[in-house]
Amino acid sequence: MATYIDTWRNKVWIGWFFMQLPIILFMDLLDYIWPASLYQPAGSPLHAAYQLKEWYIQKYNDPIVQWSAETASGHDSWMGLFMHLEAFFLLPTVLYGLYRLVVQRRGTSGCDELLLFTYALEVAFTTLVCIYDTSFLDETLYPPAIKREMQFQLYGPWFVLPVLGAIDMASRILGRIKAAEAALSSKKLQ
């Protein structure tokens, strides 16, 4: 049984997914899933995404965004795992969420809510790791003002919003559990 078909919370989830999809496809996973011929040469189909990523790197010199298996030093080997999670869990979940909430317009089932709860916790946790990691960046290369901007303005929303999403899905799941317990109690009384 699907519930929460047309709520403002579902609209927030839809907005989040529509914002997340191009970031996953054309920023985070640009050089992970697309061949370089599609983004590096001027005039290539994804060159604008490549230029945007290069602008971000020039502005912040963010080592997390610059990570690659070839340049990985021992301390940031966790990024490879995060890239795999993004490609094989986050991206499919975002696509499924859009399909379920936008195309089917059926709202969320209990299984969907458990999936989105897990998704939100994973996004929040991996972002929290990135926020924590930026606090250890060399202060000669990353002045405190840049580190704070990276932590609170760039990564911060990617932590806070998924935490709120996890709370939303947890409350939906809890509502289902309470309804099931109430139905079971009333059945026992009969």
Secondary structure, DSSP 8 states (H G I E B T S, - for coil): --B--S-HHHHHHHHHHHHHHHHIIIIITHHHHS-GGGTSSTTSTTHHHHHHHHHHHHHH--TTTT--TTT--GGGTHHHHHHHHIIIIIHHHHHHHHIIIIIS---B-HHHHHHHHHHHHHHHHHHHHHHHHHTTS-TTTS-HHHHHIIIIIIIHHHHHHHHHHHHHHHHHHHHHHHHHHHHHHHHHH-
